[in-house]
Amino acid sequence: MRRALLFLALAVAGGHAAVAQDSLSLTNLDRETAARLLRIVDSARVHGLPTEPIVAKISQGALFHSPPDRIVLAAQNVATRLEEARSVLAPKPTPADIAAGADALGVAGVTKEALRAVRATSPNKPIAVPIAVLTQLVASNVPVERATRIVTELMKRGATNAQLVTLGNDVNADVGRGARAVASLDVRLQGLNAVLAPTAGAISTASDPAGLQSGSGPKKP
């Protein structure tokens, strides 16, 4: 019964009703571990952070029967990244922005500077999708500096969230089939260049193999 009540408290604190569909995922947690986890989730909620990522991490650890201390550490690390992401993406990040930022900071190579660059490109709009695509590109072995430049320049050129998502998914799929991430990115960017209006920072894989032009825009003949 105590475990069932704990699970309900976690689900309510996380605001994620779908989590309650699999209460068995937490049945291997002892009472002390459960109490520690509940404190982490409740603290995040009190501080205005989205708690769904923490609950998801707890459920994942319990599902795979990770050691209790490791589950607690993982949950605390997620809470810490959520706080860091909110600070980096200030002044008014959405819960989805914060969650995406925390995910990004959990990927080796993604930096706070990269998140700040995305935020600076779109200071007043939700940026969860561009951050997620940046994260996906870096996870696919695109260098973080280049991934950041590409995502921010595409945003400036008016690329839609759907176009960004397609780019990230295509590169990831190409890498899964054995392609080099940078080579795949060059090819996929050619398709976007064909449909997006050129700007001063237009992406060119032909004349700028490193990723992006830094000149003043298209030159007159």
GIQUI-V147816 format. One record per run of one state. SS is the DSSP state (alpha for helix, beta for strand, coil for the rest). FROM is the first residue (numbers start at 1). LEN is the number of residues. If there is no record, write none. Layout:
SS/FROM/LEN
SS/FROM/LEN
This chain:
coil/1/1
alpha/2/13
coil/15/2
alpha/17/10
coil/27/4
alpha/31/16
coil/47/5
alpha/52/12
coil/64/4
alpha/68/21
coil/89/6
alpha/95/11
coil/106/6
alpha/112/10
coil/122/6
alpha/128/12
coil/140/4
alpha/144/13
coil/157/4
alpha/161/16
coil/177/4
alpha/181/15
coil/196/7
beta/203/1
coil/204/8
beta/212/1
coil/213/9
